[in-house]
Amino acid sequence: MTNPGAISDNGQVASVLSADRSVAKAILWQNGKITDLGRIGGRYAYVSGINNSGETGGSAKVEKRPCSPAALVRVDRSRKSGI
């Protein structure tokens, strides 16, 4: 199952992929290839945007925390959290 996320002007698509609803991973689709961006620090990732540099904005549901941390994920899978 995938959930639509965002599309950049370059045609990159950021989305979320979940095979069995127990885990949701952020993904990036470009040039016919899917890149796994991971769970963004939690069990369920949410994608809310992508810029033309391929940086994806989103958050993750983290158990036992009152709010979801924001994250910026780059195509090379480097992350900045809590932004």
N, C-alpha and C positions, 0 to 999 in steps of 0.2 A: 504494500500500500504506500502510495506517495501522497503528500499534501503539497499543493502549490505554494511557493514562497514568493520569489521575486525574479525578475528578468532584467539584466543589464542592457544598456544600449549596444553592447558587443554581442548579444545573443546568449550570454551565459545564464543558466537557470539555477538558482539556489532553491533547494527544496528539502523535504524531510522524508526519509524512507523508514518504514517499519514493516518487518516481515510477519511478526506475530503479536504486535501490540505490547510486548513486554519491554522493548527498547525502541527508541526512535533516534536515528542518526541524521545529522545534517549531511547533505550531499550537494555536489556541484556538477552540473551537466554542461559540457562544452565540447564542440566538435564531435558529437556522437559518443563521447566517453564520460562515464560517471566517476567522480572522485569522492571518496568517503572522507568527510570532514570531521567525523566523530560525533560524540554525544555532548560536546561543549561543557563538560564538567558535571553532567547529571545523567540520569537514566533516560530522560526524554528531552530531545533537542527541539527547539523552535527556531525557524528562520523568518526574519522579518524584512530583510533587504540585502541588496548586493550593489556594489558600485562598479564602475567601469575598469577598475584595477583588479577585480575579482575578490575583493574583501567582502565577506559576508557578515552581516549583523544578525544577532539572534540572542537567545537565552536558553536556559535549561531548567527543567524542574528538578530541584535538588531536595531529596527527602529531609524532613525535619528542619527545614529552613523556611522562614515566613515569606520570603520573596525570592524570585528567580534572578540569579546574577546575569548581567548583560555581558556579552562577549563579542569580540571582533575576531573572525577566523579568516586567515589568508589561505590561498590555494596550496601553499607549501605546508599547511596544517599548523603553522605557528599561531599562537593565540594571545590575546590580551583580554583579561577578564575584569569585571567590575568597572567597566567604563561607562 
